[in-house]
Amino acid sequence: MLLIRKHIIIVSLIILFFSSCAKWRRIVKPDNTETILKKELRINYESKVIPQYILIENANIIIEGEETNRAKINFYLEKDKQIFFSVKLLGFEMLRFQLTKDSLKYINRISREYYFGNIKNDQNELTRLLNFASVENLIATGLILNASTGLDNFLNKSNIDEDRILFKDELGPGQNVLCSYYLDGLQIFDLSYLDYVKQIETKLFFERVEFSLNSIHGYYRNGSSVINFDLDINEIKNEKFLKTDFRIGRNYHEIDSLL
């Protein structure tokens, strides 16, 4: 089955990362210093303006594990307010997810379960990872920034190697995020999330065309179980999306956690 509860992490990672559509210009590395290049990166980053709306409709995704499934994804960001996505298979909505500054909502229509959590009160592993400000910034700029130290943390923990930036940070005990950003317009970059304790690994490869995200390829590994996925994006719009309400049907049951 495509979307059982244990797959919510991979689907969340895909959606939260695939719309990072920053328009980076080409940066030429100086002959003798890394400091100048990082200064240019700071100027470039600080010039970014988050659009009021980011909307991607009916993006195609193929997920291959024990079986192959093809689905459609809607993704929506409303600045300072919400990040939303839904997944449909054969025209039927399978799940719906929403992140705001205060809440996390999830409905699985296959298993008839839902989760409505208050992020300030439910300080668990998932809510700490899905910090709204950090996720919104990732979507707008393409950079993974620590919520408290921001760009300084990113620059201090990254190194310039030829035509790319290498970044590594620790999210928690046994949890690391690794990134390679290629400086030639950021046409391609990759991201890895590793949890050595739970034996979870996610790898994402982003491909851009004329500074707009075109597709994502990657895999999710949990122990011996491996899921491969391919996501194609047709168009990114900057317009309001109205279909983000959460209605719970009959005979749905509440779950305590998404993990």
C-alpha positions in Angstrom: 0.0 0.0 0.0 1.4 3.4 -1.0 0.7 5.5 2.0 0.7 3.7 5.3 1.8 5.6 8.4 5.5 4.6 8.3 5.8 6.4 4.9 4.7 9.8 6.2 8.4 10.8 6.8 9.5 10.2 3.3 6.5 11.9 1.7 7.0 14.9 4.0 10.6 15.2 3.1 9.8 15.0 -0.6 7.1 17.7 -0.5 9.0 20.1 1.8 12.1 20.0 -0.3 10.8 19.8 -3.9 9.6 23.4 -4.1 12.9 25.1 -3.1 13.2 27.3 -6.2 15.8 30.0 -5.3 17.2 31.9 -8.3 20.9 31.8 -7.6 23.1 33.6 -10.1 26.5 32.0 -11.2 29.2 32.7 -8.7 32.9 32.5 -9.7 35.3 31.3 -7.0 38.1 33.7 -6.3 41.7 32.5 -6.8 42.9 32.9 -3.2 40.0 33.2 -0.7 36.9 31.4 0.4 35.8 34.4 2.5 34.9 36.5 -0.5 32.7 33.7 -2.0 30.8 33.2 1.2 30.3 37.0 1.4 28.7 36.8 -2.1 26.5 34.0 -0.9 25.3 36.1 2.0 24.5 39.0 -0.3 22.7 36.7 -2.6 20.7 35.0 0.1 19.7 38.2 1.9 18.3 39.5 -1.4 15.8 36.7 -1.6 12.1 37.6 -1.2 9.6 34.8 -0.2 6.6 35.0 -2.6 3.2 35.3 -1.0 2.1 32.0 -2.6 3.8 29.0 -4.1 1.5 26.4 -5.7 2.3 23.2 -7.5 -0.6 21.2 -8.8 -0.8 17.6 -10.1 2.9 16.8 -9.9 3.5 13.2 -10.9 5.3 10.9 -8.5 6.3 7.2 -8.9 7.2 5.3 -5.7 8.8 1.8 -6.0 9.1 -0.5 -3.1 7.5 -3.9 -2.7 5.1 -2.6 -5.4 5.0 0.3 -7.8 2.5 3.2 -7.3 1.9 6.3 -9.4 0.2 9.3 -7.8 -0.5 13.0 -8.1 0.7 15.6 -5.6 -0.6 19.1 -4.8 1.7 21.4 -2.8 1.0 24.9 -1.5 2.8 27.5 0.6 1.2 30.6 1.9 3.8 33.0 3.4 3.9 33.2 7.2 0.7 31.0 7.4 0.8 27.4 6.1 2.5 24.7 4.2 0.1 22.1 2.7 0.1 19.1 0.5 -2.2 16.3 -0.6 -1.6 13.0 -2.5 -4.1 11.4 -4.9 -4.1 8.0 -6.5 -6.5 7.4 -9.4 -8.3 10.6 -8.5 -8.9 9.6 -4.9 -7.2 11.6 -2.1 -5.1 9.3 0.0 -3.6 11.8 2.5 -3.6 15.5 3.4 -1.0 17.3 5.5 -0.6 20.9 6.8 2.1 22.6 8.8 1.6 26.1 10.4 3.6 27.9 13.1 1.5 26.3 15.8 0.0 23.2 14.4 0.5 20.0 12.5 -2.4 18.2 10.8 -2.6 14.9 9.0 -5.4 12.8 7.5 -4.9 9.3 6.0 -8.1 8.5 4.1 -7.0 4.9 3.4 -6.6 3.9 7.1 -9.2 6.4 8.2 -6.9 8.0 10.8 -6.0 11.6 11.6 -3.6 13.6 13.8 -4.1 17.2 14.9 -1.2 18.3 17.0 -0.2 21.6 18.7 3.5 22.1 17.9 4.1 24.2 21.1 2.7 21.5 23.3 3.7 18.3 21.4 7.5 18.6 21.5 8.3 15.3 19.8 11.0 14.3 17.2 8.8 15.2 14.2 7.6 18.6 15.4 11.2 19.6 16.2 12.3 18.7 12.7 9.4 20.4 11.0 10.0 24.0 12.4 7.8 26.2 10.2 10.3 29.1 9.8 13.1 26.7 8.8 10.9 24.8 6.3 9.5 28.0 4.8 13.0 29.3 4.4 14.2 26.1 2.7 11.3 26.3 0.2 12.0 30.0 -0.6 15.8 29.9 -0.7 17.0 26.3 -1.1 19.2 26.5 2.0 18.9 24.4 5.2 19.3 26.9 8.0 19.3 26.3 11.7 16.3 28.2 13.2 18.3 29.9 15.9 21.7 30.7 14.1 20.4 31.1 10.6 22.8 31.9 7.8 25.9 32.2 10.1 25.4 28.6 11.1 25.2 27.5 7.5 28.3 29.3 6.4 30.3 28.3 9.5 29.5 24.6 8.9 30.0 24.6 5.1 33.2 24.4 3.0 33.9 25.4 -0.6 35.1 22.5 -2.8 35.7 23.3 -6.4 32.3 24.3 -7.8 30.1 23.3 -4.8 29.3 24.0 -1.2 29.5 21.1 1.3 27.3 21.4 4.4 26.9 19.1 7.4 24.8 19.6 10.5 23.6 17.5 13.4 19.9 17.5 14.0 19.9 15.3 17.1 21.5 12.3 18.7 22.7 10.1 15.7 20.9 12.4 13.2 22.8 14.2 10.5 21.9 16.2 7.4 24.4 16.4 4.5 24.1 18.7 1.5 26.1 19.4 -1.7 25.1 22.7 -3.5 26.6 23.1 -6.9 27.4 26.8 -7.5 26.8 26.9 -11.3 23.3 28.3 -10.9 22.5 25.5 -8.4 21.2 23.5 -11.3 21.7 20.3 -9.3 22.1 19.7 -5.6 21.7 16.7 -3.3 20.6 16.2 0.2 20.9 13.3 2.7 19.2 12.7 6.0 20.8 10.0 8.2 19.6 8.5 11.5 22.2 6.0 12.6 20.1 4.9 15.6 16.9 4.0 13.7 18.8 3.0 10.5 17.0 5.5 8.4 18.5 7.1 5.4 17.0 9.4 2.8 18.8 10.7 -0.3 17.3 13.4 -2.6 18.7 14.6 -6.0 17.2 17.9 -7.3 17.4 18.9 -10.9 16.7 22.5 -12.1 16.0 24.0 -15.5 16.5 27.8 -15.8 16.5 28.2 -12.0 13.1 26.4 -11.7 12.9 23.0 -10.1 12.1 20.3 -12.7 12.4 16.9 -10.9 13.5 15.0 -7.9 14.9 11.5 -7.7 15.8 9.7 -4.5 15.4 6.8 -2.1 14.3 6.1 1.4 15.9 3.3 3.4 14.6 2.0 6.7 16.8 -1.0 7.8 16.5 -3.5 4.9 13.4 -1.8 3.4 14.2 0.5 0.4 11.8 2.8 -1.4 12.8 4.6 -4.6 10.9 7.6 -5.9 10.8 10.0 -8.9 8.9 13.3 -8.9 8.2 15.5 -11.9 7.0 19.1 -11.7 5.2 20.7 -14.6 4.7 24.3 -13.3 5.2 26.4 -10.2 2.5 29.1 -9.8 2.3 32.1 -7.5 -1.4 32.1 -6.7 -3.7 31.4 -3.8 -5.0 27.8 -3.3 -8.4 27.4 -1.5 -8.7 23.7 -1.1 -6.8 23.3 2.2 -9.6 22.6 4.7 -9.5 19.5 6.9 -12.8 17.5 7.1 -12.9 14.3 9.1 -15.2 11.7 7.7 -17.2 9.1 9.7 -15.5 6.3 11.5 -12.1 8.1 11.6 -9.9 7.5 14.6 -7.3 9.8 16.1 -3.7 8.6 16.4 -1.2 9.8 19.1 1.8 10.3 16.8 3.0 10.2 13.2 6.2 8.3 14.2 
